[in-house]
């Protein structure tokens, strides 16, 4: 860590060029003998990446930023805040500390947090930033978190693990056995040291596959931001033998959140009711879609499903729903004559369980993107193809 970067002169220079293309810095000589042009470019690029993902870090002066690669896997502020509310107690260890975003928010809920990071340089950066941000109850350890955990004689309230999803052999990975550290291999150690473990995984991981690999899972949190699933959080409780709960969360900054709790066995005990499109149409948010509880959604919100594989729902009266809601202004059997009669030249198009994709439909029917119309192309349970002309409800 080049502490010359933290000098007032360098920090003022970076602030003055905050919106400049970092690549231009790498192409010209640095005005500072102790700081290279590439170091300036890296600091500027990483700071810019933090603007939306880590606004507190972006607006705080005097912080030291890691390479962009380290920022890719780190939690965003909104997801870190969410997961911090899942823990409580005296002592939590983050055995894969990284840039320290999760540890920062965990420290607001726990009496003490230990941040373990085997990359000594990244650990030093996190420690420096922790001091600037006044997180005085975080202890920083530049060592492998598994080694630190093995050495502990006392038990902990929580262990948090965010395994690296990069493999030297396979590139980007998401299966638990391919990530480092291997949480499956180390579950016995984790439960020896704590009764509560929180594991963050990639959103690509299949829920059923994750349950088969892990043990004593009490909750699975599917966390989305603005309808994009960002991470899965697996809460493990020693001795837990019941069905896990699925919590599907869609975080909407400045608007709150959509949060739906689903019993794991609910899908197996629910039957779908089907109908042709009625007055209103519902599209589940991304976290709810990831849950796979498609029959339960209809039963819980008193909605009919259009078809088994359409994952669109309908009703005659407007319901509260965690997703997009539309009023159906027109419903038509899809064919060439219908599309010509509609004469819609601009619309937002979605397809569900339909043989043609959006690009093909736009080209075939000469429909530009945007406007006030929402067109859904789908099928009902009988295989009949529909085009639904909708407006937001």
Helices and strands as residue ranges (DSSP letters): G 3-6, H 8-16, H 22-26, H 37-53, H 55-59, H 68-73, H 77-84, E 89-94, H 101-106, E 110-116, H 120-132, E 138-141, H 145-151, E 158-162, E 166-167, E 171-172, G 176-178, H 187-193, E 196-201, H 207-213, E 217-225, E 228-237, E 245-252, E 256-263, G 267-269, E 280-284, H 286-291, H 294-300, E 304-305, E 312-315, E 323-333, H 336-342, E 346-351, H 358-365, E 368-379, E 385-392
